Amino acid sequence: MSGTPSCSPDTAWAQHLMAPVAAQHAALSPAEALRVQALHDRLLAALQANDRAALRSTRQTVLRAAYTPAESPALRTALRALVWRMAALVPAARRRGRGYE
């Protein structure tokens, strides 16, 4: 037993990671919520398609968005939450044998 928690699609942790990010941040404007949701969707699509180039591009876009001055504190918080989700999703994909960098 490795002591590492399971991250299969049916676990509560996996469901939490796959949940829409914008729904948690009520203070986001509609445009900001759409921006965060679009980034989240791009990340999931790249993971599901096993597309390394798209994943690398999306990761860089998310990181740039999260660590540049944001229009509002709520947007910055939502983008940083997405960075944490992204950090959890990519290693989970590696454990399933997808081999992302």
PAZAPA-4460 file (N, C-alpha, C; in steps of 0.05 Angstrom, whole numbers, plus 32768, in hexadecimal, padded with zeros to 4 digits):
% residues 101
    n_x    n_y    n_z   ca_x   ca_y   ca_z    c_x    c_y    c_z   seq   type   mol
   8011   7FE8   8000   8000   8000   8000   8012   8019   8000     1      M     A
   800E   802B   7FEE   801F   8042   7FEB   8018   8059   7FFE     2      S     A
   8000   805A   8008   7FF8   806F   801A   7FED   8087   800A     3      G     A
   7FEE   8086   7FF0   7FE4   809C   7FDF   7FC6   8098   7FDB     4      T     A
   7FB6   80AD   7FDF   7F99   80A9   7FDB   7F93   80A4   7FBE     5      P     A
   7F7E   8094   7FBA   7F75   808E   7F9F   7F68   80A6   7F92     6      S     A
   7F6B   80A8   7F78   7F5F   80BF   7F6A   7F50   80B5   7F52     7      C     A
   7F41   809F   7F55   7F31   8095   7F3F   7F1A   80A8   7F3B     8      S     A
   7F0E   80A8   7F23   7EF9   80BB   7F1D   7EE1   80BA   7F2F     9      P     A
   7EDD   80A4   7F3E   7EC6   80A3   7F4F   7ECC   80AA   7F6D    10      D     A
   7EE4   80B3   7F73   7EE9   80BB   7F8F   7EE0   80D8   7F93    11      T     A
   7EDC   80DE   7FAC   7ED2   80F9   7FB3   7EE7   810E   7FAB    12      A     A
   7F01   8108   7FAF   7F16   811A   7FA8   7F16   8120   7F8A    13      W     A
   7F14   810B   7F7A   7F13   810F   7F5D   7EFB   811F   7F54    14      A     A
   7EE4   811A   7F61   7ECC   812A   7F5A   7ED0   8147   7F62    15      Q     A
   7EDD   814C   7F78   7EE3   8168   7F81   7EF5   8176   7F6C    16      H     A
   7F0A   8167   7F63   7F1C   8173   7F4F   7F0F   8179   7F34    17      L     A
   7EFB   8168   7F2D   7EEE   816C   7F13   7ED7   8180   7F15    18      M     A
   7ECF   8188   7F2C   7EB8   819B   7F2F   7EBF   81B6   7F23    19      A     A
   7EAC   81C4   7F19   7EB1   81DF   7F0E   7EBC   81F1   7F23    20      P     A
   7ED1   8200   7F1D   7EDF   8211   7F30   7ECE   822A   7F35    21      V     A
   7EC3   8236   7F21   7EB5   8250   7F23   7E9D   824F   7F36    22      A     A
   7E91   8238   7F3A   7E7A   8235   7F4B   7E80   823B   7F68    23      A     A
   7E99   8239   7F70   7EA1   823D   7F8C   7EA5   825B   7F92    24      Q     A
   7EA6   826C   7F7F   7EAD   8288   7F83   7E97   829B   7F7A    25      H     A
   7E85   82A1   7F8D   7E6D   82B0   7F87   7E74   82CD   7F80    26      A     A
   7E8C   82D7   7F89   7E93   82F3   7F84   7E9D   82F9   7F68    27      A     A
   7EA1   82E4   7F58   7EAB   82E8   7F3D   7E95   82F4   7F2B    28      L     A
   7E9D   8306   7F1A   7E8B   8311   7F06   7E85   82FA   7EF2    29      S     A
   7E6F   82FD   7EE3   7E6A   82E8   7ECE   7E81   82E4   7EBB    30      P     A
   7E8E   82FA   7EB2   7EA4   82F7   7E9F   7EBB   82E9   7EAC    31      A     A
   7EC1   82EF   7EC6   7ED7   82E2   7ED4   7ED1   82C4   7ED7    32      E     A
   7EB8   82BE   7EDF   7EB0   82A2   7EE3   7EB3   8292   7EC9    33      A     A
   7EAC   829F   7EB2   7EAF   8291   7E98   7ECC   828D   7E92    34      L     A
   7EDD   82A0   7E98   7EFA   829D   7E93   7F05   8286   7EA2    35      R     A
   7EFF   8284   7EBC   7F09   826E   7ECD   7EFE   8254   7EC3    36      V     A
   7EE5   8253   7EBD   7ED8   823A   7EB3   7EE4   8231   7E99    37      Q     A
   7EEA   8244   7E87   7EF6   823D   7E6D   7F12   8231   7E71    38      A     A
   7F22   823C   7E84   7F3C   8231   7E89   7F3A   8215   7E95    39      L     A
   7F27   8212   7EA8   7F22   81F7   7EB4   7F1A   81E3   7E9F    40      H     A
   7F08   81EB   7E8D   7F00   81D9   7E77   7F17   81D1   7E65    41      D     A
   7F28   81E5   7E5E   7F3F   81E0   7E4D   7F52   81CC   7E5A    42      R     A
   7F56   81CF   7E74   7F67   81BD   7E83   7F5C   81A0   7E82    43      L     A
   7F43   819E   7E88   7F37   8183   7E88   7F37   8177   7E6C    44      L     A
   7F31   8187   7E58   7F31   817C   7E3D   7F4D   8172   7E34    45      A     A
   7F62   8181   7E3C   7F7D   8179   7E35   7F84   815F   7E44    46      A     A
   7F7C   815C   7E5D   7F81   8144   7E6C   7F72   812C   7E60    47      L     A
   7F59   8130   7E59   7F49   811A   7E4F   7F52   8112   7E33    48      Q     A
   7F5C   8125   7E23   7F65   811F   7E08   7F82   8114   7E07    49      A     A
   7F8F   8113   7E1E   7FAB   810B   7E1F   7FBD   811C   7E0D    50      N     A
   7FB7   8135   7E0C   7FC5   8148   7DFA   7FDA   8157   7E0A    51      D     A
   7FF3   814F   7E08   8009   815C   7E17   800C   8179   7E10    52      R     A
   800C   817F   7DF7   8010   819B   7DEE   7FFA   81AD   7DF9    53      A     A
   7FE1   81A4   7DF7   7FCB   81B4   7E02   7FCC   81B6   7E20    54      A     A
   7FD4   81A1   7E2D   7FD7   81A2   7E4A   7FED   81B6   7E53    55      L     A
   8003   81B5   7E45   8019   81C7   7E4C   8011   81E4   7E47    56      R     A
   8004   81E9   7E31   7FFA   8204   7E2A   7FE6   820E   7E3F    57      S     A
   7FD3   81FD   7E46   7FBE   8204   7E59   7FCB   8209   7E74    58      T     A
   7FDD   81F8   7E7D   7FEA   81FC   7E97   7FF8   8217   7E98    59      R     A
   8006   821F   7E82   8014   8238   7E82   8000   8250   7E82    60      Q     A
   7FEA   824D   7E74   7FD5   8261   7E73   7FC9   8265   7E8F    61      T     A
   7FC3   824F   7E9C   7FB8   8251   7EB7   7FCB   825E   7ECA    62      V     A
   7FE4   8256   7EC9   7FF8   8261   7EDC   7FFC   827F   7ED6    63      L     A
   7FFE   8287   7EBD   8001   82A3   7EB7   7FE9   82B3   7EC1    64      R     A
   7FD1   82A9   7EBD   7FB9   82B7   7EC6   7FB8   82B9   7EE4    65      A     A
   7FC0   82A4   7EF2   7FBF   82A4   7F0F   7FD3   82B6   7F1C    66      A     A
   7FE9   82BB   7F0F   7FFF   82CA   7F1C   8005   82E4   7F0F    67      Y     A
   7FF2   82EF   7F00   7FF4   830A   7EF6   7FDE   831A   7F04    68      T     A
   7FE0   8335   7F04   7FCC   8344   7F12   7FB0   833F   7F07    69      P     A
   7F9E   8338   7F19   7F82   8332   7F11   7F70   834A   7F15    70      A     A
   7F5A   834A   7F07   7F47   835F   7F09   7F3A   8360   7F24    71      E     A
   7F37   834A   7F31   7F2A   8349   7F4C   7F37   8333   7F5D    72      S     A
   7F36   8337   7F77   7F40   8322   7F89   7F32   8307   7F85    73      P     A
   7F18   8308   7F7F   7F09   82EF   7F7B   7F14   82E0   7F63    74      A     A
   7F1B   82EE   7F4D   7F26   82E1   7F36   7F41   82D4   7F3C    75      L     A
   7F52   82E3   7F4A   7F6C   82D8   7F52   7F69   82BF   7F63    76      R     A
   7F56   82C0   7F76   7F51   82A9   7F87   7F48   8291   7F77    77      T     A
   7F35   8295   7F64   7F2B   8280   7F53   7F41   8274   7F41    78      A     A
   7F52   8285   7F36   7F67   827C   7F25   7F7C   826C   7F35    79      L     A
   7F82   8275   7F4D   7F95   8266   7F5E   7F89   824B   7F67    80      R     A
   7F6F   824B   7F6B   7F62   8231   7F72   7F64   821E   7F5A    81      A     A
   7F61   8229   7F42   7F64   8218   7F2A   7F81   820E   7F27    82      L     A
   7F95   821E   7F2F   7FB1   8215   7F2E   7FB4   81FD   7F41    83      V     A
   7FA8   81FE   7F59   7FAA   81E8   7F6B   7F9C   81CF   7F61    84      W     A
   7F85   81D2   7F54   7F77   81BC   7F48   7F88   81B0   7F32    85      R     A
   7F94   81C1   7F21   7FA5   81B8   7F0B   7FBC   81A8   7F17    86      M     A
   7FC8   81B2   7F2C   7FDF   81A4   7F38   7FD7   8188   7F42    87      A     A
   7FBE   8185   7F4B   7FB5   816B   7F54   7FAC   8159   7F3D    88      A     A
   7FA1   8164   7F28   7F98   8154   7F12   7FAE   8148   7F02    89      L     A
   7FC3   8157   7EFD   7FD9   814D   7EEB   7FE7   8135   7EF8    90      V     A
   7FEF   8136   7F12   7FFB   811E   7F1D   7FE8   8106   7F1E    91      P     A
   7FCE   810B   7F21   7FBB   80F5   7F21   7FBA   80E8   7F05    92      A     A
   7FBD   80F8   7EF0   7FBE   80ED   7ED5   7FD8   80DD   7ED1    93      A     A
   7FEE   80E6   7EDD   8007   80D7   7EDB   8004   80BC   7EE9    94      R     A
   7FF7   80BB   7F00   7FF4   80A2   7F0E   7FE3   808E   7EFE    95      R     A
   7FD1   8099   7EEE   7FC0   8087   7EDD   7FCF   807F   7EC4    96      R     A
   7FE8   8087   7EC1   7FF9   807E   7EAB   7FF8   808F   7E92    97      G     A
   7FEF   80A8   7E94   7FEE   80B9   7E7C   8009   80C6   7E76    98      R     A
   801A   80C8   7E8A   8036   80D1   7E86   8038   80EE   7E7E    99      G     A
   8029   8101   7E89   802C   811D   7E83   8045   8127   7E90   100      Y     A
   8051   813C   7E84   8069   8148   7E8F   8061   815D   7EA3   101      E     A
***
